[in-house]
Amino acid sequence: MELLQMFQNRRSVRQYTDAPIPEETLTKILQAGLLSASGKAIRPWEFIVVRDRAMLNAMADCRTTPVKMLQEAACAIVVLGDESKSDVWVEDCSVAMANMHLMADALGVGSCWVQGRLRETSDGRTTEAFVRELLGFPQEMRLQAILTLGMPVKHPEPHALEELPMEKIHQERF
Ligand SMILES: Cc1cc2nc3c(=O)[nH]c(=O)nc-3n(C[C@H](O)[C@H](O)[C@H](O)COP(=O)(O)O)c2cc1C
């Protein structure tokens, strides 16, 4: 499949079967994250792979509305950025998230971005503080997002090139 078709095919998948993700597939997804571009090549990210069912269930309360897909996911990759190392850790971690999400789709694994930064739990704590308490990462490590992963119940239709809002593209001036 050519790369543009992979981008068309990439969809957020929020429902998963009970099937496990093969370990070598998960490794490739993580490698895609580690291969990401980053400002000044600082690569300020750290990834926590969570497979433990009880922990995934606990993490589901990280947002005001429980994150059901964390309760179904075979695993999750928690993406953290070290703000003491880079002032563009948000951008760097977003690139890593996007690359892992695309890699997962290309390998037939369903995944979805769960926003962590700037989000809250139902009791008013930040999503970051909540996840930090569960997973024990240090203060300088900031929560960017969580990528849920699982074998898809079904894959949504690919995006059609004809439906792209080409009017968002401006030539030479706005
Ligand atoms: C920055 C960002 C934050 C997102 N946060 C969430 C989220 O918290 N929960 C969720 O279900 N999907 C989240 N998504 C996935 C989007 O809802 C999804 O990409 C969008 O609806 C388009 O659908 P598609 O990915 O299938 O093309 C997020 C995506 C991005 C890029």
The ligand as a Tripos MOL2 file, in Angstrom:
@<TRIPOS>MOLECULE
LIG
   31    33     1     0     0
SMALL
NO_CHARGES

@<TRIPOS>ATOM
      1 C1         -4.8880   16.0430   19.7520 C.3       1 LIG1
      2 C2         -5.9180   14.9430   19.6560 C.ar      1 LIG1
      3 C3         -6.6720   14.6400   20.7570 C.ar      1 LIG1
      4 C4         -7.6170   13.6170   20.7030 C.ar      1 LIG1
      5 N1         -8.2710   13.2610   21.8350 N.ar      1 LIG1
      6 C5         -9.1460   12.2610   21.8030 C.ar      1 LIG1
      7 C6         -9.7650   11.8160   22.9970 C.ar      1 LIG1
      8 O1         -9.4640   12.2890   24.0890 O.2       1 LIG1
      9 N2        -10.6850   10.8290   22.9020 N.ar      1 LIG1
     10 C7        -11.0080   10.2400   21.7030 C.ar      1 LIG1
     11 O2        -11.8600    9.3580   21.6890 O.2       1 LIG1
     12 N3        -10.4090   10.6270   20.5590 N.ar      1 LIG1
     13 C8         -9.4860   11.5950   20.5800 C.ar      1 LIG1
     14 N4         -8.8370   11.9580   19.4250 N.ar      1 LIG1
     15 C9         -9.1680   11.2960   18.1410 C.3       1 LIG1
     16 C10       -10.0650   12.1980   17.2840 C.3       1 LIG1
     17 O3        -11.3580   12.2590   17.8600 O.3       1 LIG1
     18 C11       -10.1150   11.6350   15.8450 C.3       1 LIG1
     19 O4         -8.8310   11.6930   15.2760 O.3       1 LIG1
     20 C12       -11.0970   12.4240   14.9820 C.3       1 LIG1
     21 O5        -12.4130   12.2380   15.4080 O.3       1 LIG1
     22 C13       -11.0020   12.0420   13.4920 C.3       1 LIG1
     23 O6        -11.2820   10.6560   13.3020 O.3       1 LIG1
     24 P1        -10.2180    9.6940   12.6060 P.3       1 LIG1
     25 O7         -9.0040    9.6610   13.5010 O.co2     1 LIG1
     26 O8        -10.8910    8.3450   12.5310 O.co2     1 LIG1
     27 O9         -9.8650   10.2500   11.2690 O.co2     1 LIG1
     28 C14        -7.8610   12.9320   19.4730 C.ar      1 LIG1
     29 C15        -7.0710   13.2510   18.3540 C.ar      1 LIG1
     30 C16        -6.1060   14.2140   18.4460 C.ar      1 LIG1
     31 C17        -5.2260   14.4990   17.2480 C.3       1 LIG1
@<TRIPOS>BOND
     1     1     2 1
     2     2     3 ar
     3     2    30 ar
     4     3     4 ar
     5     4     5 ar
     6     4    28 ar
     7     5     6 ar
     8     6     7 ar
     9     6    13 1
    10     7     8 2
    11     7     9 ar
    12     9    10 ar
    13    10    11 2
    14    10    12 ar
    15    12    13 ar
    16    13    14 ar
    17    14    15 1
    18    14    28 ar
    19    15    16 1
    20    16    17 1
    21    16    18 1
    22    18    19 1
    23    18    20 1
    24    20    21 1
    25    20    22 1
    26    22    23 1
    27    23    24 1
    28    24    25 2
    29    24    26 1
    30    24    27 1
    31    28    29 ar
    32    29    30 ar
    33    30    31 1
@<TRIPOS>SUBSTRUCTURE
     1 LIG1         1 GROUP 0 **** ****
